[in-house]
Amino acid sequence: MRLRPFVRACVGIFAIAAAPGLAAQLSPSSLASGGPAYSVEGAAAAAGVPLFDPVPAVHGFAPWFADAVDRVVEEAIVRGAAPGAAVVVGHAGQIVLSKGWGHIDRVKGAPAVTDETVWDLASFTKVAATTVAAMILVQDGTLDLDAPVHAYLSDWPKTGTRAQITVRQLLHHNSGLRAGALKIGKGERAEITARLAKVPLAGTPGAKELYGDLDMVLLGAVIESVAGEPLDQLLARRVYSPLGMSGTAYRPLAAGIPREQIAATEKLGQTALQGVVHDPIARDMGGVSGNAGLFASARDLATLASSLLWEAPERLVCRDVVEQFTRPVWGDQYALGWENAADDTIWGELFSREAYGHTGYTGTSIWIDPKLDLFVVLLTNRVNPSARNQRHLELRRDLHWAVVRALADRIPEAAPRDGCLADRIEDGIRNLPPIYWPR
């Protein structure tokens, strides 16, 4: 008798008993074959449909879905919301829309936008880079969310009010550091940290949410100290390379991404920034910061969303870590790094309370809703030619309304896939002491 199929069968039975929601992911056929029957790796793969090639039939959406998205984005570009935009929508284990509109710049002859156009993510970096890095280090067991900052940064104050600031508070934006953007000047990481230690606090650590950039600048320094390598290198090695996100990088020109593939942002003088980060803090820090600086394509960010939501094409972190970082905090707008669909926001009107996401100053956003089994990536360069342009807000609202309204087939709620749970149960069974049968 072969042991492994028997163990896998036991894993399936014990997993269902331990987590009833997992039953929706397991079937008799899946147990017999030694793995869960899962739409991404099962039906789509069996049919030869690559995960990130939109399928012709949009299952679960109203017939007018694609046309409605086209109309919303095209009209927004005509109104001047941005020179171009890219959108990817994922639902029920597959990409149902992946497309670009307009051009990467307003100048004549600018290349057309595709889903592989690379965009300056601005504050979207806070989740697609810094928070994801923190999630990985928490799973590794090397980062303690409740440890004080000075436990990881030797030059951070060890006495006084600042000594009370924890890693969790940086992620939750209630550290007491100043809200909004604040120029902190050029310099190496240690110099920046020393300046941050002298910035007057705007509140008591742990008392009140004050969303700003300084929390994530400081968290970036903590992550580099824990990991023992620069933030951009850690993310390339642990996240972007394993997931095949070849269009995602800090300092994209230095990373080899062609200039003509990068959407231009705001004009400084007579020239629009293209491949150079728009955020002044990140620019002063050489292009790599915890608050901004990441560039990515819509296709790549769909891969990241898929990994967090469906554990495909690769599992990035375990389900319990994802839930720990995205669990809503009653009365607050932020969980850990991620923004929640709070009741008094447009996201609360659109998505379930379990949804999480983030926006970026340059006109970028991502929203992931486990209950609807849905994610939406929207990337624009609305700051081209000027950051005074606010027409992207209407585009953001209208696009997400169109997607959610078109979601006609609300699939029965099921627990998100949790490969780590099955692995732990299998490891537990494998490590049981041997059974001695009486003779």
FITORDREN-333338 format. One record per residue (C-alpha): x, y, z. Coordinates in pm, whole numbers, plus 50000, padded with zeros to 5 digits. Example, Ala and Ser with C-alpha at 12.3 -4.5 7.8 and 13.67 -1.06 7.14 Angstrom:
2
512304955050780 513674989450714 
This chain:
439
500005000050000 501405034049898 501415057650195 501245091950023 497775088149858 496475074650189 497965104350377 496475129050129 493075113050165 493345116250544 494425152450502 491265159750305 489025143250565 490695160350863 490795194050681 487045192850622 486425184250984 488775211651106 487515238750870 484035233150723 484555261050466 487355240550319 484845214550206 483945236949915 487505232849785 487715195049819 485765168149640 485925130049619 487645132849281 490205156849418 491015134049710 491455104649476 493835124349255 495865136849551 494995173849536 492125198849569 489805205349276 490515241949231 489365263648944 492645281048872 494825250148858 492035226048770 489455236648515 491465264848357 494675244948339 492915213748211 491295234247937 494675248347838 493645283947928 496545303548082 495575321148404 496255356048271 494705353347925 491135367047950 488625340847841 486025349347574 483045340247790 482855361648103 481315337748353 479445354348637 479145388648475 476305405248287 476635404747905 477175442347899 480145441148137 483045445747891 481225472547690 480405491648007 484035491848119 485115503147771 482655531847779 483595543048131 487335543848060 487105558447710 484825586647825 487135594248117 490135597347884 488145620447655 487275641947959 490985644548042 491115621548346 494455607648221 496305601547895 495835564247944 494615536848175 494905499348229 492395476848404 492505440448510 489505423348671 489775388748825 486875367548945 486365331549056 489895320548976 490365336348636 491105369448467 487915381648304 489185414948167 492695427548099 493085457947878 494675491847817 493205524047679 494755556347554 498485564147545 501365565747790 501765603347740 499885632847594 502565639747332 501945630746971 503085595746876 503175582547233 502835544447249 499415529547322 498715516147669 498515478347718 498135456648027 501945454548030 502515492148040 504485500848356 503125527648591 504405547848885 502315533449169 502905561749420 501335551849759 500145518949613 503785509949693 502795509150061 500945476150008 502465461649687 505945464849837 506335474350203 503295456750352 503895425450144 507505424950266 506285427950626 503825399250569 506645376750450 508895385350744 506045379150990 505495345050833 509235338450855 509055346351228 511715373551204 509435403851246 507355408751562 504485432751500 504295442551865 508005449151910 509115485451945 510865501151649 514065505051850 514275466951874 515215467051505 516765501551457 519595508151699 519555545651632 515835549751709 515095565352053 514935539752335 513375563752584 510545588552570 507325587752370 508975576752043 510315545752217 506705533652250 506125532151872 505685496251750 505815479751410 502065473351428 501415510451481 503455519351172 501305495650965 498065507951123 499015544651078 498495552251446 502125556551547 501695593551616 504015603651332 502915633451125 500125628150871 500435635650503 503615639450303 506575657150457 509915664650295 512665648550497 515575655950265 518185635250088 520535610550248 521285574650336 518795553550526 520455560350863 520375597950805 516675596650709 515875576151021 517755601051240 515725629651092 512465610951143 513375606651509 513395644451543 510105651751363 507555663751624 504855637851691 501275646751603 499715623051855 500255596252117 501425562751976 498475538951944 495815565451997 494545576951659 494855569151289 496835595651102 497475583450748 500765595550607 504045586550442 506405587250739 505045555050893 505975535550580 509325553050531 510265541850881 508815507150828 510945503550516 514025509650732 512815483650985 512305457750710 515775463750568 517295459550913 515415426850973 516085412550627 519695424050609 519295436550253 517775466450070 513995467150036 514025465249656 516365435249654 514325416749918 511125421449719 512705411549388 514085379649544 511125369249758 508105382749566 508435396649216 510845371249068 509085340049207 505725353249081 507115361848738 506415399048781 509035410148529 507505444848484 507695453748854 510665472149000 511935502149186 514075523948953 512635507348640 515085522548392 518015508648589 516175475248603 516145473748223 512505482848156 512375502847828 511385539247864 508705535547595 506975509347813 506625533448110 503735557848147 504865593948189 503665613548492 503825650348585 505855676548404 508705691648599 509715721548393 509295712148027 509765674548066 507415648448206 508835623348452 509125589348287 510715560848478 511675584948758 509525583549071 507025611949112 506975611549493 509515636849632 510395616349942 511175585249738 513035606149478 515225621349752 515935586049877 517275575049541 513985560049418 513555533149685 511325540249985 508655523250191 506035549150101 506475551449721 508815543749433 507515510649296 506615507748927 504485479048794 502145467848518 498475459648561 499215423848457 501865420248728 499605434748996 496875410248892 499435382848959 500045396949308 496305399249377 495805363749252 498535351149483 496905367749785 493345357949693 493725323849525 497275312549615 497995310549241 500215309449045 502235306349367 501375310049735 503075341149866 502085338750233 499715316550428 496025324750454 496245332650825 498905359050757 496775374950483 493815376150722 495955390051004 497025419350786 493645425950622 491235419950910 489005450850952 489455471651267 486085484451385 485815522151340 489155525351160 489995529050793 493165508050796 494025472650894 497785465550876 499085484550575 495945476850376 492955499950363 489595484550453 486235490150286 485095512850569 481415521650591 481895558850530 483915554450208 483005546249849 484685512549901 482265504550182 479385510949941 480875488049677 482535459049853 482085436150151 483585445250489 486325419350429 487635437750121 491065453850128 493075475749893 494925508449848 495165538549619 498065558949484 498475596349423 499305591449055 495845576248993 496395539649079 494415515149292 493815478849379 490865463149559 490495426649658 487235412649796 487465376749926 483695374849980 482945383849617 486005364149500 486955395049303 489805419249247 490075451149040 493335468048938 493135503348792 496285521748683 496385556748535 498805585848506 496265612248602 499065636048715 500115640448351 500595668748283 499605682948624 498705669348967 495925695248984 493845671848766 491215654048982 489025638848706 490395604248788 488185602949098 485095600348880 486755573448669 487695553548981 484125555149113 482415547248781 484725518348694 484245500149024 480505506049018 480355490948667 482335460248775 480325453449090 476955459748925 477875436548638 478725408648881 475365392148823 476275357348943 477095361349312 478785327949372 478015310549704 480355322549972 483185298050032 486305298950244 489345311450050 491825284949952 494195276450237 497025254650113 498995260550431 496255244450642 496315212750432 500145212350445 500135215950824 497625187850868 499595165250635 502815173350822 501045165951149 499885131951025 503335124250885 504915132051223 502575110051425 504355081951613 504265048151440 501385024551508 502374990151642 499794963751562 499394935051814 500534901351686 
